Amino acid sequence: MQKIIVFMQNSRFFTAMLLLLLLLSFGVVGFMTLSDYNFINALYMTVITITTVGYGEVQPLNQEAKLFTIILILSSVVIVGYVLSVVTEYILSRNNLEELKQKKMQKTIDGFSNHIIICGYGRNGKQAATKLLAHNKPFVIIEKSNDVIQKFESLDLPFVYGNANEDDILIQAGIKRAKTLITALPDDADNLFVVLSARQINENLQIISRASQETSYNKLKLAGANNVILPDRIGGDHMASLVVVPDLIEFIDNLSIVGKSDINIEEIKVEKLYNTNEIRTIKDLDLRNKTGCTVIGFKGENGEYIVNPEAEIKLVPHSKIVVLGRPEQIQKLNSLYNID
């Protein structure tokens, strides 16, 4: 609907500009023909005539030129009036469309619950958004740069324009209803301020923060961040690992944890696998025979992780398992247990 409105407004605007150009051409040709004016004088006479300025004639007009001027004045009253109304409407409507678009966006954001907020749409923020899109997770982007916003407006991503350091902007992004906040701003001080503000507004929020300096790690944790990521350290460790254990790292890099058809690893709550009123073990589930997937990790109810857990480990409520398999095996697992 908005595209139709914009198209119609653009058509009227171009039509108005064309009529104005034809009016100017008509006046210039008329004065050059009837009064033997040169181009500059004819253009001058045309402009002062259609704008009703009336500075005076370049030279006295003959009878034919006077009749032509009368016709030009009457024509210009209609055409110039139309042009002014269209241009005014065009300017105002552009502002109204932007306001309407923002209201529609805000209405969408207000309907979100348990969503993710990404502060900053730089390199890290963009990567986070791409991953969340692949996993169909609802998220809102907070960005203060107009240039950046215009680049992803065409992608129809939900965003809030403003500084994530401001409480009002965080609230506008639905932080009180959000499940997770990812602050990926380039400056550690800004990330620290966002973490402090977010933790005060929502005590139960999971906060993941980016840090450039290792000295910022403890400060961000003390401010309330659940996880602090140091991209430079991760990058350095990854490059060194490619020297020490290149084949292992290449294998891990080829594993996919997001997407629709190429997932290799899945994290699953035990409640989705069986009725936890009667405690069962990994062996009881027999996922290997049923789906081909292998259980490679276990997270207990207290948050403790176990790599390559024993088959006799009890799958107590609020615990999770991590399974590894080929994409078709993961899909079979999800289909078997109706996991979204």
KOLDREN-688410 format. One record per residue (C-alpha): chain; y negated, z, x negated; residue number from 0. Coordinates in Angstrom, 1 decimal, always signed. Example, Ala and Ser with C-alpha at 12.3 -4.5 7.8 and 13.67 -1.06 7.14 Angstrom:
REM KOLDREN-688410
+--------+--------+--------+--------+-----+
| chaine |      y |      z |      x | num |
+--------+--------+--------+--------+-----+
|      A |   +4.5 |   +7.8 |  -12.3 |   0 |
|      A |   +1.1 |   +7.1 |  -13.7 |   1 |
+--------+--------+--------+--------+-----+
This chain:
REM KOLDREN-688410
+--------+--------+--------+--------+-----+
| chaine |      y |      z |      x | num |
+--------+--------+--------+--------+-----+
|      A |   +0.0 |   +0.0 |   +0.0 |   0 |
|      A |   -2.4 |   +0.9 |   -2.8 |   1 |
|      A |   -1.7 |   -2.4 |   -4.5 |   2 |
|      A |   -2.5 |   -4.3 |   -1.4 |   3 |
|      A |   -5.8 |   -2.4 |   -1.0 |   4 |
|      A |   -6.7 |   -3.1 |   -4.6 |   5 |
|      A |   -5.8 |   -6.8 |   -4.3 |   6 |
|      A |   -8.0 |   -7.1 |   -1.2 |   7 |
|      A |  -10.9 |   -5.3 |   -2.8 |   8 |
|      A |  -10.6 |   -7.5 |   -5.9 |   9 |
|      A |  -10.5 |  -10.7 |   -3.8 |  10 |
|      A |  -13.7 |   -9.6 |   -1.9 |  11 |
|      A |  -15.4 |   -8.8 |   -5.2 |  12 |
|      A |  -14.6 |  -12.1 |   -6.8 |  13 |
|      A |  -15.7 |  -13.9 |   -3.6 |  14 |
|      A |  -19.0 |  -12.1 |   -3.6 |  15 |
|      A |  -19.6 |  -13.0 |   -7.3 |  16 |
|      A |  -18.7 |  -16.6 |   -6.5 |  17 |
|      A |  -21.2 |  -16.7 |   -3.6 |  18 |
|      A |  -23.9 |  -15.3 |   -5.9 |  19 |
|      A |  -23.2 |  -17.8 |   -8.6 |  20 |
|      A |  -23.3 |  -20.7 |   -6.0 |  21 |
|      A |  -26.6 |  -19.3 |   -4.6 |  22 |
|      A |  -28.1 |  -19.3 |   -8.1 |  23 |
|      A |  -26.9 |  -22.8 |   -8.8 |  24 |
|      A |  -28.2 |  -24.0 |   -5.5 |  25 |
|      A |  -31.7 |  -22.6 |   -6.3 |  26 |
|      A |  -31.8 |  -23.9 |   -9.9 |  27 |
|      A |  -30.7 |  -27.4 |   -8.9 |  28 |
|      A |  -33.2 |  -27.4 |   -6.0 |  29 |
|      A |  -36.2 |  -26.4 |   -8.0 |  30 |
|      A |  -35.3 |  -28.8 |  -10.8 |  31 |
|      A |  -35.0 |  -31.7 |   -8.4 |  32 |
|      A |  -37.9 |  -31.0 |   -6.0 |  33 |
|      A |  -40.5 |  -29.5 |   -8.3 |  34 |
|      A |  -39.5 |  -31.1 |  -11.6 |  35 |
|      A |  -39.0 |  -27.7 |  -13.2 |  36 |
|      A |  -37.1 |  -27.3 |  -16.5 |  37 |
|      A |  -33.9 |  -25.1 |  -16.4 |  38 |
|      A |  -35.6 |  -21.8 |  -17.4 |  39 |
|      A |  -38.5 |  -22.2 |  -14.9 |  40 |
|      A |  -36.0 |  -23.1 |  -12.2 |  41 |
|      A |  -33.8 |  -20.1 |  -13.0 |  42 |
|      A |  -36.9 |  -17.9 |  -13.0 |  43 |
|      A |  -38.1 |  -19.1 |   -9.6 |  44 |
|      A |  -34.6 |  -18.7 |   -8.2 |  45 |
|      A |  -34.2 |  -15.2 |   -9.4 |  46 |
|      A |  -37.6 |  -13.9 |   -8.2 |  47 |
|      A |  -37.0 |  -15.7 |   -4.9 |  48 |
|      A |  -33.6 |  -14.3 |   -4.0 |  49 |
|      A |  -34.6 |  -10.8 |   -5.2 |  50 |
|      A |  -37.9 |  -11.0 |   -3.2 |  51 |
|      A |  -39.8 |   -9.9 |   -6.2 |  52 |
|      A |  -42.5 |  -12.5 |   -5.8 |  53 |
|      A |  -44.3 |  -12.5 |   -9.2 |  54 |
|      A |  -45.8 |  -15.9 |   -8.4 |  55 |
|      A |  -45.0 |  -19.6 |   -8.7 |  56 |
|      A |  -44.7 |  -21.3 |  -12.0 |  57 |
|      A |  -46.7 |  -24.1 |  -10.6 |  58 |
|      A |  -47.8 |  -25.0 |   -7.0 |  59 |
|      A |  -45.0 |  -26.2 |   -4.8 |  60 |
|      A |  -45.1 |  -29.3 |   -2.7 |  61 |
|      A |  -44.1 |  -29.4 |   +1.0 |  62 |
|      A |  -40.4 |  -30.2 |   +0.3 |  63 |
|      A |  -40.2 |  -27.4 |   -2.3 |  64 |
|      A |  -41.7 |  -24.9 |   +0.1 |  65 |
|      A |  -39.2 |  -25.8 |   +2.8 |  66 |
|      A |  -36.4 |  -25.4 |   +0.2 |  67 |
|      A |  -37.8 |  -22.0 |   -0.8 |  68 |
|      A |  -37.7 |  -20.9 |   +2.8 |  69 |
|      A |  -34.1 |  -21.9 |   +3.1 |  70 |
|      A |  -33.2 |  -20.2 |   -0.2 |  71 |
|      A |  -34.9 |  -17.0 |   +0.9 |  72 |
|      A |  -33.0 |  -16.9 |   +4.3 |  73 |
|      A |  -29.8 |  -17.7 |   +2.6 |  74 |
|      A |  -30.3 |  -15.1 |   -0.1 |  75 |
|      A |  -31.0 |  -12.3 |   +2.5 |  76 |
|      A |  -27.5 |  -12.8 |   +3.8 |  77 |
|      A |  -25.6 |  -13.5 |   +0.6 |  78 |
|      A |  -27.3 |  -10.9 |   -1.6 |  79 |
|      A |  -26.9 |   -8.3 |   +1.1 |  80 |
|      A |  -23.2 |   -9.1 |   +1.3 |  81 |
|      A |  -22.9 |   -9.0 |   -2.5 |  82 |
|      A |  -24.6 |   -5.6 |   -2.8 |  83 |
|      A |  -22.4 |   -4.1 |   -0.1 |  84 |
|      A |  -19.2 |   -5.5 |   -1.7 |  85 |
|      A |  -20.1 |   -4.3 |   -5.2 |  86 |
|      A |  -21.1 |   -0.8 |   -3.9 |  87 |
|      A |  -17.8 |   -0.6 |   -1.9 |  88 |
|      A |  -15.8 |   -1.8 |   -4.9 |  89 |
|      A |  -17.3 |   +0.9 |   -7.2 |  90 |
|      A |  -16.8 |   +3.7 |   -4.7 |  91 |
|      A |  -13.3 |   +2.6 |   -3.7 |  92 |
|      A |  -12.2 |   +2.6 |   -7.4 |  93 |
|      A |  -13.2 |   +6.2 |   -7.6 |  94 |
|      A |  -11.5 |   +7.0 |   -4.2 |  95 |
|      A |   -8.3 |   +5.3 |   -5.3 |  96 |
|      A |   -8.1 |   +7.3 |   -8.5 |  97 |
|      A |   -8.7 |  +10.5 |   -6.4 |  98 |
|      A |   -6.1 |   +9.4 |   -3.9 |  99 |
|      A |   -3.6 |   +8.7 |   -6.6 | 100 |
|      A |   -4.2 |  +12.1 |   -8.2 | 101 |
|      A |   -3.8 |  +13.9 |   -4.8 | 102 |
|      A |   -0.5 |  +12.0 |   -4.2 | 103 |
|      A |   +0.6 |  +13.0 |   -7.7 | 104 |
|      A |   -0.3 |  +16.7 |   -7.0 | 105 |
|      A |   +1.5 |  +16.7 |   -3.7 | 106 |
|      A |   +4.7 |  +15.5 |   -5.6 | 107 |
|      A |   +4.3 |  +18.2 |   -8.2 | 108 |
|      A |   +3.7 |  +20.9 |   -5.5 | 109 |
|      A |   +7.2 |  +20.0 |   -4.1 | 110 |
|      A |   +8.9 |  +20.7 |   -7.5 | 111 |
|      A |  +10.9 |  +23.9 |   -8.1 | 112 |
|      A |  +12.9 |  +24.9 |  -11.1 | 113 |
|      A |  +11.4 |  +22.0 |  -13.0 | 114 |
|      A |  +10.3 |  +21.5 |  -16.6 | 115 |
|      A |   +6.8 |  +21.4 |  -17.8 | 116 |
|      A |   +6.0 |  +19.4 |  -21.0 | 117 |
|      A |   +2.7 |  +20.3 |  -22.7 | 118 |
|      A |   +1.6 |  +17.3 |  -24.8 | 119 |
|      A |   +2.9 |  +13.7 |  -24.7 | 120 |
|      A |   +2.9 |  +13.0 |  -28.4 | 121 |
|      A |   +6.0 |  +12.0 |  -30.4 | 122 |
|      A |   +8.0 |  +15.2 |  -29.5 | 123 |
|      A |   +6.8 |  +15.4 |  -25.9 | 124 |
|      A |   +7.7 |  +11.7 |  -25.3 | 125 |
|      A |  +11.2 |  +12.2 |  -26.7 | 126 |
|      A |  +11.7 |  +15.3 |  -24.5 | 127 |
|      A |  +10.6 |  +13.3 |  -21.4 | 128 |
|      A |  +13.0 |  +10.4 |  -22.3 | 129 |
|      A |  +15.9 |  +12.8 |  -22.5 | 130 |
|      A |  +15.0 |  +14.6 |  -19.3 | 131 |
|      A |  +14.6 |  +11.2 |  -17.5 | 132 |
|      A |  +18.1 |  +10.2 |  -18.7 | 133 |
|      A |  +19.5 |  +13.5 |  -17.3 | 134 |
|      A |  +17.5 |  +13.2 |  -14.0 | 135 |
|      A |  +15.7 |  +16.4 |  -14.6 | 136 |
|      A |  +12.4 |  +16.9 |  -12.7 | 137 |
|      A |   +9.5 |  +17.5 |  -15.1 | 138 |
|      A |   +5.7 |  +17.5 |  -15.2 | 139 |
|      A |   +3.6 |  +16.4 |  -18.2 | 140 |
|      A |   +0.3 |  +18.1 |  -19.1 | 141 |
|      A |   -1.9 |  +15.9 |  -21.2 | 142 |
|      A |   -5.6 |  +16.1 |  -22.0 | 143 |
|      A |   -6.1 |  +12.6 |  -23.5 | 144 |
|      A |   -7.2 |   +9.9 |  -21.1 | 145 |
|      A |   -5.9 |   +7.2 |  -23.4 | 146 |
|      A |   -2.4 |   +8.7 |  -23.5 | 147 |
|      A |   -2.4 |   +9.2 |  -19.7 | 148 |
|      A |   -3.3 |   +5.5 |  -19.0 | 149 |
|      A |   -0.3 |   +4.5 |  -21.1 | 150 |
|      A |   +2.3 |   +6.3 |  -19.1 | 151 |
|      A |   +0.6 |   +6.0 |  -15.6 | 152 |
|      A |   +2.4 |   +2.7 |  -15.2 | 153 |
|      A |   +5.7 |   +4.5 |  -15.8 | 154 |
|      A |   +5.0 |   +6.6 |  -12.7 | 155 |
|      A |   +5.6 |   +9.9 |  -14.5 | 156 |
|      A |   +4.2 |  +13.1 |  -12.8 | 157 |
|      A |   +1.4 |  +14.4 |  -14.9 | 158 |
|      A |   -1.6 |  +16.8 |  -14.8 | 159 |
|      A |   -4.7 |  +15.9 |  -16.7 | 160 |
|      A |   -6.2 |  +18.8 |  -18.6 | 161 |
|      A |   -5.8 |  +21.3 |  -21.4 | 162 |
|      A |   -2.5 |  +23.2 |  -21.3 | 163 |
|      A |   -4.4 |  +26.2 |  -22.8 | 164 |
|      A |   -6.0 |  +26.8 |  -19.5 | 165 |
|      A |   -4.2 |  +28.9 |  -16.9 | 166 |
|      A |   -5.5 |  +26.8 |  -14.0 | 167 |
|      A |   -3.9 |  +23.7 |  -15.5 | 168 |
|      A |   -0.5 |  +25.5 |  -16.0 | 169 |
|      A |   -0.6 |  +26.7 |  -12.4 | 170 |
|      A |   -1.5 |  +23.2 |  -11.2 | 171 |
|      A |   +1.7 |  +22.0 |  -13.0 | 172 |
|      A |   +3.7 |  +24.6 |  -11.0 | 173 |
|      A |   +4.4 |  +27.1 |  -13.8 | 174 |
|      A |   +5.1 |  +29.8 |  -11.2 | 175 |
|      A |   +8.0 |  +27.8 |   -9.8 | 176 |
|      A |   +9.1 |  +26.2 |  -13.1 | 177 |
|      A |  +12.3 |  +26.9 |  -14.9 | 178 |
|      A |  +11.4 |  +25.8 |  -18.4 | 179 |
|      A |   +8.2 |  +25.0 |  -20.4 | 180 |
|      A |   +8.3 |  +22.8 |  -23.5 | 181 |
|      A |   +5.1 |  +23.1 |  -25.5 | 182 |
|      A |   +4.9 |  +20.2 |  -28.0 | 183 |
|      A |   +1.3 |  +20.3 |  -29.0 | 184 |
|      A |   +0.5 |  +19.2 |  -32.6 | 185 |
|      A |   -1.4 |  +22.4 |  -33.4 | 186 |
|      A |   +0.6 |  +25.7 |  -33.8 | 187 |
|      A |   -2.4 |  +27.7 |  -32.6 | 188 |
|      A |   -2.5 |  +25.8 |  -29.4 | 189 |
|      A |   +1.2 |  +26.2 |  -28.9 | 190 |
|      A |   +0.9 |  +29.9 |  -29.5 | 191 |
|      A |   -1.9 |  +30.2 |  -26.9 | 192 |
|      A |   +0.2 |  +28.2 |  -24.3 | 193 |
|      A |   +3.2 |  +30.5 |  -24.9 | 194 |
|      A |   +1.1 |  +33.6 |  -24.4 | 195 |
|      A |   -0.5 |  +32.3 |  -21.2 | 196 |
|      A |   +2.8 |  +31.0 |  -19.8 | 197 |
|      A |   +4.7 |  +34.2 |  -20.5 | 198 |
|      A |   +2.0 |  +36.2 |  -18.7 | 199 |
|      A |   +2.1 |  +34.0 |  -15.6 | 200 |
|      A |   +5.9 |  +33.7 |  -15.4 | 201 |
|      A |   +8.0 |  +36.3 |  -17.0 | 202 |
|      A |  +11.3 |  +34.6 |  -16.2 | 203 |
|      A |  +10.3 |  +31.2 |  -17.7 | 204 |
|      A |  +12.3 |  +29.8 |  -20.5 | 205 |
|      A |   +9.9 |  +28.7 |  -23.2 | 206 |
|      A |  +10.6 |  +26.2 |  -26.0 | 207 |
|      A |   +7.9 |  +25.7 |  -28.5 | 208 |
|      A |   +7.3 |  +23.3 |  -31.3 | 209 |
|      A |   +6.0 |  +24.6 |  -34.7 | 210 |
|      A |   +4.7 |  +22.8 |  -37.7 | 211 |
|      A |   +4.6 |  +25.7 |  -40.1 | 212 |
|      A |   +7.5 |  +28.1 |  -40.8 | 213 |
|      A |   +4.9 |  +31.0 |  -40.8 | 214 |
|      A |   +4.3 |  +30.2 |  -37.1 | 215 |
|      A |   +8.0 |  +30.8 |  -36.1 | 216 |
|      A |   +7.9 |  +34.6 |  -35.8 | 217 |
|      A |   +4.5 |  +34.6 |  -34.2 | 218 |
|      A |   +5.7 |  +32.2 |  -31.4 | 219 |
|      A |   +8.8 |  +34.3 |  -30.9 | 220 |
|      A |   +6.7 |  +37.5 |  -30.6 | 221 |
|      A |   +4.4 |  +35.7 |  -28.2 | 222 |
|      A |   +7.3 |  +35.1 |  -25.8 | 223 |
|      A |   +9.0 |  +31.8 |  -26.9 | 224 |
|      A |  +12.8 |  +31.8 |  -26.3 | 225 |
|      A |  +13.3 |  +29.0 |  -28.8 | 226 |
|      A |  +11.1 |  +27.6 |  -31.6 | 227 |
|      A |  +11.8 |  +24.2 |  -33.0 | 228 |
|      A |  +10.6 |  +23.1 |  -36.5 | 229 |
|      A |  +10.9 |  +19.3 |  -36.4 | 230 |
|      A |  +10.1 |  +18.9 |  -40.1 | 231 |
|      A |  +12.8 |  +21.4 |  -41.1 | 232 |
|      A |  +15.4 |  +19.8 |  -38.9 | 233 |
|      A |  +14.5 |  +16.4 |  -40.3 | 234 |
|      A |  +14.9 |  +17.6 |  -43.9 | 235 |
|      A |  +18.2 |  +19.4 |  -43.1 | 236 |
|      A |  +19.5 |  +16.2 |  -41.5 | 237 |
|      A |  +18.6 |  +14.0 |  -44.4 | 238 |
|      A |  +20.2 |  +16.5 |  -46.9 | 239 |
|      A |  +23.3 |  +16.6 |  -44.7 | 240 |
|      A |  +23.6 |  +12.8 |  -44.8 | 241 |
|      A |  +24.0 |  +13.3 |  -48.6 | 242 |
|      A |  +26.5 |  +16.2 |  -48.5 | 243 |
|      A |  +28.6 |  +15.2 |  -45.4 | 244 |
|      A |  +27.5 |  +11.7 |  -44.4 | 245 |
|      A |  +30.5 |  +10.8 |  -42.3 | 246 |
|      A |  +30.4 |  +14.0 |  -40.3 | 247 |
|      A |  +26.7 |  +13.6 |  -39.6 | 248 |
|      A |  +27.1 |  +10.0 |  -38.6 | 249 |
|      A |  +29.8 |  +11.1 |  -36.2 | 250 |
|      A |  +27.6 |  +13.7 |  -34.7 | 251 |
|      A |  +24.7 |  +11.3 |  -34.4 | 252 |
|      A |  +26.9 |   +9.0 |  -32.4 | 253 |
|      A |  +27.7 |  +11.7 |  -29.8 | 254 |
|      A |  +25.6 |  +11.4 |  -26.7 | 255 |
|      A |  +24.8 |  +14.4 |  -24.5 | 256 |
|      A |  +22.5 |  +12.6 |  -22.0 | 257 |
|      A |  +22.7 |   +9.5 |  -19.9 | 258 |
|      A |  +24.7 |   +8.2 |  -17.0 | 259 |
|      A |  +27.6 |   +6.3 |  -18.6 | 260 |
|      A |  +27.8 |   +7.3 |  -22.3 | 261 |
|      A |  +28.0 |  +11.1 |  -22.3 | 262 |
|      A |  +30.4 |  +12.6 |  -24.8 | 263 |
|      A |  +29.6 |  +16.3 |  -24.5 | 264 |
|      A |  +29.2 |  +18.4 |  -21.4 | 265 |
|      A |  +28.2 |  +22.0 |  -20.8 | 266 |
|      A |  +29.7 |  +23.4 |  -17.6 | 267 |
|      A |  +29.3 |  +26.7 |  -15.7 | 268 |
|      A |  +32.7 |  +28.2 |  -15.0 | 269 |
|      A |  +31.7 |  +28.7 |  -11.4 | 270 |
|      A |  +31.8 |  +24.9 |  -10.9 | 271 |
|      A |  +35.4 |  +24.8 |  -12.2 | 272 |
|      A |  +37.1 |  +27.4 |  -10.0 | 273 |
|      A |  +36.6 |  +30.4 |   -7.7 | 274 |
|      A |  +35.8 |  +33.2 |  -10.2 | 275 |
|      A |  +37.1 |  +35.9 |   -7.8 | 276 |
|      A |  +40.4 |  +35.5 |   -9.6 | 277 |
|      A |  +39.8 |  +35.2 |  -13.3 | 278 |
|      A |  +41.5 |  +32.3 |  -15.1 | 279 |
|      A |  +41.7 |  +31.2 |  -18.7 | 280 |
|      A |  +41.0 |  +27.9 |  -20.5 | 281 |
|      A |  +44.8 |  +27.3 |  -20.6 | 282 |
|      A |  +45.0 |  +27.8 |  -16.8 | 283 |
|      A |  +42.4 |  +25.1 |  -16.2 | 284 |
|      A |  +44.5 |  +22.6 |  -18.2 | 285 |
|      A |  +41.5 |  +20.2 |  -18.6 | 286 |
|      A |  +43.1 |  +18.3 |  -21.4 | 287 |
|      A |  +46.0 |  +17.1 |  -19.2 | 288 |
|      A |  +43.9 |  +16.6 |  -16.1 | 289 |
|      A |  +40.9 |  +14.8 |  -17.6 | 290 |
|      A |  +41.5 |  +14.2 |  -21.3 | 291 |
|      A |  +38.6 |  +16.4 |  -22.3 | 292 |
|      A |  +38.9 |  +19.1 |  -24.9 | 293 |
|      A |  +37.2 |  +22.5 |  -24.8 | 294 |
|      A |  +35.3 |  +22.9 |  -28.0 | 295 |
|      A |  +33.0 |  +25.8 |  -27.2 | 296 |
|      A |  +32.6 |  +28.9 |  -25.0 | 297 |
|      A |  +29.5 |  +30.9 |  -24.1 | 298 |
|      A |  +30.2 |  +34.4 |  -22.7 | 299 |
|      A |  +28.3 |  +36.2 |  -20.1 | 300 |
|      A |  +26.5 |  +38.1 |  -22.8 | 301 |
|      A |  +25.3 |  +34.9 |  -24.5 | 302 |
|      A |  +27.8 |  +35.0 |  -27.4 | 303 |
|      A |  +29.0 |  +31.6 |  -28.5 | 304 |
|      A |  +32.6 |  +30.9 |  -29.7 | 305 |
|      A |  +33.4 |  +27.6 |  -31.4 | 306 |
|      A |  +36.9 |  +26.2 |  -30.8 | 307 |
|      A |  +37.9 |  +29.0 |  -28.4 | 308 |
|      A |  +41.5 |  +30.2 |  -27.9 | 309 |
|      A |  +43.3 |  +29.0 |  -24.8 | 310 |
|      A |  +43.7 |  +32.6 |  -23.6 | 311 |
|      A |  +40.0 |  +33.3 |  -23.4 | 312 |
|      A |  +39.1 |  +34.5 |  -19.9 | 313 |
|      A |  +36.5 |  +32.4 |  -18.0 | 314 |
|      A |  +34.5 |  +35.3 |  -16.5 | 315 |
|      A |  +31.6 |  +34.7 |  -14.1 | 316 |
|      A |  +28.3 |  +33.5 |  -15.7 | 317 |
|      A |  +30.0 |  +32.1 |  -18.7 | 318 |
|      A |  +30.1 |  +28.4 |  -19.7 | 319 |
|      A |  +32.4 |  +26.0 |  -21.6 | 320 |
|      A |  +31.5 |  +23.0 |  -23.7 | 321 |
|      A |  +33.8 |  +20.0 |  -23.5 | 322 |
|      A |  +34.2 |  +16.9 |  -25.7 | 323 |
|      A |  +35.5 |  +13.6 |  -24.5 | 324 |
|      A |  +35.0 |   +9.9 |  -24.2 | 325 |
|      A |  +32.5 |   +8.8 |  -21.6 | 326 |
|      A |  +35.2 |   +7.8 |  -19.1 | 327 |
|      A |  +36.9 |  +11.2 |  -19.6 | 328 |
|      A |  +33.6 |  +13.1 |  -19.0 | 329 |
|      A |  +33.1 |  +11.1 |  -15.8 | 330 |
|      A |  +36.6 |  +11.9 |  -14.7 | 331 |
|      A |  +35.9 |  +15.6 |  -15.2 | 332 |
|      A |  +32.7 |  +15.4 |  -13.3 | 333 |
|      A |  +34.3 |  +13.5 |  -10.4 | 334 |
|      A |  +37.3 |  +15.9 |  -10.3 | 335 |
|      A |  +35.1 |  +19.0 |   -9.9 | 336 |
|      A |  +32.1 |  +17.3 |   -8.1 | 337 |
|      A |  +29.8 |  +18.1 |  -10.9 | 338 |
|      A |  +26.4 |  +16.4 |  -10.6 | 339 |
+--------+--------+--------+--------+-----+
